[in-house]
Amino acid sequence: MTLAPHTLVIGGSRGLGRTVARWLEADGGQVSIVGRSRPTGADDNPRVRSWTADVCDADGLARVLEDVVRTAGSVSGLVLLQRYRGTGDDWAGEIATTLTASRQLIEWAGSHLEDRGGGKAVVVISSIAGAFVASEQPVSYHMAKAALTQMVRYYAVALGPRQVRVNAISPGTIVKEESKAFYASQPELEQLYRDIVPLGRMGTAEDLAGVAQFLLSDRASFLTGQNIVLDGGVSLRSHESLARSASPLRNLQVTRRADEKS
């Protein structure tokens, strides 16, 4: 008998992780959430269980992972969404939260994931800041996301013989449940995104959840080591033309040389 998929969502108590967990549960799956706090209403659904843990505490995290399997059964998928949100040294914090914890969790997945009918998969949420510079984020964030994307490639090769697929999603700006009110109160900012994003809108947590759901499923059974950029196409645009499109020069024709006769 084929069992329902069981996905472990790290950082699933709020924000993007909470939306991913909801989508997976709504699709008929079993979901276990590990976060710094318990998600509201998790106990109301028998297919969703939650644990609290500090992912930077390696021993404590290992105990929680053991308890997840003991309590909820074998795990077939893993989604990593943990973020460093501390107030100390952000460089050390990013290394511990984004890199060291991810290494522990992916290596655990390589030894513990079991195929429940849809394959075994790891999905890592990275960022376009791994390839571009986001001026609102510190250098530590950029370093961690770039390294995380390379880590995905490494483990796709290392865990491929165990039939574990490892892929990344690198989103641009994403509107989460917690930030909807802010963006709704900034119509000029929303209009800017409509102007510069080829698909004409901002990304949503649901967009990301849909891609994660696909990567976890057997529909992605031959896809591994990939980094899917989820930004509506904005990173495909030339930086110069992108800047002009957001300025009063948006209608200036610059393809004809100044010395070319009309």
C-alpha positions in Angstrom: 0.0 0.0 0.0 1.3 3.5 -0.9 1.6 5.8 2.0 0.8 9.5 1.8 3.9 11.6 1.5 5.3 12.9 4.7 7.2 16.1 4.5 9.4 17.7 7.2 9.2 21.5 6.9 12.0 23.3 8.7 11.0 26.9 9.5 7.4 26.1 8.9 5.7 27.9 11.8 5.2 31.2 10.0 5.8 33.1 6.8 6.7 31.1 3.6 7.1 27.9 5.6 3.6 28.1 7.0 2.2 28.5 3.5 4.2 25.6 2.2 3.0 23.4 5.0 -0.6 24.3 4.3 -0.3 23.5 0.6 1.3 20.1 1.3 -1.4 19.2 3.9 -4.2 20.4 1.5 -2.7 18.1 -1.1 -3.4 15.1 1.1 0.1 14.8 2.6 1.3 14.4 6.1 3.4 17.4 7.4 5.8 17.7 10.3 6.9 21.3 11.2 10.0 22.2 13.1 10.4 25.9 14.0 11.4 28.3 16.8 7.7 28.5 17.8 4.6 26.4 17.3 2.3 27.4 14.4 -1.1 28.6 15.4 -3.8 25.9 14.9 -1.4 23.1 14.1 -2.9 20.9 16.8 -6.3 21.2 15.0 -5.3 19.0 12.1 -4.3 15.4 12.7 -2.1 15.4 9.5 0.1 18.2 10.9 2.4 17.9 13.8 4.9 20.5 15.1 8.1 20.6 17.2 10.1 23.5 18.5 13.9 23.5 18.1 16.9 25.7 17.6 18.5 24.5 14.3 21.8 25.8 15.6 21.8 23.3 18.4 23.0 20.2 16.6 22.4 17.8 19.4 18.9 19.2 20.2 18.0 19.1 16.5 19.1 15.5 16.2 16.9 14.6 19.1 13.9 16.4 17.4 14.5 14.6 14.1 14.5 11.2 16.0 11.2 12.2 17.7 9.6 13.2 14.4 10.3 9.7 12.9 9.3 7.9 16.1 6.1 9.9 16.5 5.0 10.6 12.9 6.7 7.9 10.9 9.1 7.8 8.0 9.8 11.0 6.1 9.8 11.2 2.3 10.5 14.9 1.8 12.4 17.8 3.4 12.0 21.5 2.9 14.5 24.0 4.4 13.2 27.5 5.1 15.1 28.5 8.2 16.3 32.1 8.4 18.8 33.8 10.7 17.0 36.5 12.6 19.3 37.0 15.5 20.7 40.3 16.9 24.3 39.1 17.3 27.1 38.6 14.8 25.2 38.1 11.6 28.2 36.5 9.8 28.4 33.7 12.4 24.7 33.5 12.6 24.2 33.0 8.9 26.9 30.3 8.8 25.3 28.5 11.7 21.7 28.8 10.6 21.8 28.7 6.8 24.9 26.6 6.2 25.8 24.3 9.1 22.2 23.5 10.0 21.4 22.8 6.3 24.3 20.5 6.1 23.2 18.5 9.1 19.6 18.3 7.8 20.5 17.3 4.3 22.9 14.7 5.4 20.2 13.4 7.8 17.8 13.3 4.9 20.3 11.2 2.8 20.3 8.5 5.5 16.7 8.7 6.7 14.3 9.7 3.8 12.1 6.8 2.7 10.2 6.5 -0.5 6.5 6.5 0.3 5.4 6.3 -3.3 6.5 9.6 -4.7 10.3 9.4 -4.3 12.6 11.1 -1.9 13.3 14.8 -2.2 14.9 17.8 -0.5 13.9 21.4 -1.4 16.1 24.3 -0.2 14.8 27.8 -0.3 17.7 30.1 -1.3 17.5 33.6 -2.8 18.4 35.6 -5.9 20.8 37.4 -3.5 23.0 34.3 -4.1 23.7 35.6 -7.6 22.8 39.4 -7.4 23.4 42.1 -4.9 20.4 43.1 -2.8 21.4 46.4 -1.2 18.9 45.9 1.7 20.7 42.7 2.9 24.2 42.4 4.5 27.1 40.6 3.0 26.6 37.7 5.3 23.2 37.0 3.7 24.6 37.1 0.2 27.5 34.8 1.2 25.2 32.3 2.9 22.7 32.1 0.0 25.4 31.7 -2.7 27.0 28.9 -0.6 23.6 27.3 -0.1 22.9 27.1 -3.8 26.3 25.4 -4.3 25.6 23.1 -1.5 22.4 22.0 -3.3 24.5 21.0 -6.4 27.0 19.1 -4.2 24.4 17.1 -2.4 22.5 16.4 -5.6 25.5 14.5 -6.8 26.4 13.0 -3.5 22.9 11.7 -2.7 21.9 10.8 -6.2 23.0 7.2 -5.8 20.6 7.0 -2.9 17.8 8.3 -5.1 17.5 11.5 -3.1 16.7 14.6 -5.3 18.0 17.9 -4.0 16.9 21.2 -5.6 16.7 24.9 -4.7 14.2 27.7 -5.2 15.7 31.2 -5.4 12.8 33.7 -5.0 12.9 37.4 -5.5 10.6 39.6 -3.4 7.7 37.5 -2.1 4.6 38.8 -0.5 3.8 36.7 2.6 0.7 36.7 4.8 2.5 38.8 7.3 3.6 41.4 4.7 0.3 41.7 2.7 -0.9 44.7 4.6 2.4 46.6 4.2 2.5 46.2 0.4 -1.2 47.0 0.2 -0.5 50.3 1.9 2.3 51.1 -0.6 0.5 51.5 -4.0 3.5 53.2 -5.6 5.8 50.2 -4.7 3.2 47.8 -6.0 3.0 49.7 -9.2 6.8 49.7 -9.5 6.8 45.9 -9.4 4.0 45.8 -12.0 6.2 47.9 -14.2 9.5 46.1 -13.9 8.4 42.4 -13.6 7.6 40.9 -17.0 4.7 39.0 -15.5 3.3 42.2 -14.2 2.9 41.5 -10.5 4.7 40.6 -7.2 5.4 37.0 -6.3 3.4 35.4 -3.5 4.0 32.7 -0.9 1.5 30.6 -2.8 3.7 30.8 -5.9 6.7 29.5 -4.0 4.6 26.7 -2.3 3.4 25.5 -5.7 7.0 25.1 -7.0 8.1 23.4 -3.8 5.1 21.0 -4.1 6.1 20.1 -7.6 9.8 19.5 -6.7 8.7 17.2 -3.9 6.4 15.2 -6.1 7.2 12.3 -8.5 6.5 14.7 -11.4 10.0 16.0 -10.8 11.5 12.5 -10.5 14.4 13.2 -12.9 15.1 16.7 -11.8 18.0 17.3 -9.3 20.7 19.8 -8.6 18.7 22.7 -10.1 18.2 26.2 -8.8 14.8 27.5 -9.9 14.6 31.3 -10.0 11.2 32.5 -8.9 11.0 36.2 -9.7 8.5 36.6 -12.5 11.3 37.1 -15.0 12.7 40.4 -13.6 16.3 39.0 -13.4 16.2 38.3 -17.2 16.1 42.0 -18.0 19.2 44.0 -18.8 20.1 46.1 -15.7 20.3 49.3 -17.8 16.9 48.8 -19.4 15.5 47.8 -16.0 16.8 51.1 -14.5 15.3 53.1 -17.4 11.9 51.5 -17.1 11.7 52.7 -13.5 12.7 56.2 -14.3 11.4 59.2 -16.3 13.6 58.0 -19.1 11.5 54.9 -19.7 10.4 56.0 -23.2 13.8 57.2 -24.4 15.0 55.3 -27.5 18.7 54.4 -27.0 19.2 51.7 -29.6 20.1 54.2 -32.4 23.6 55.7 -32.1 23.7 59.4 -31.6 25.8 59.9 -34.8 23.4 57.8 -36.9 21.2 59.7 -39.4 17.5 59.5 -39.0 
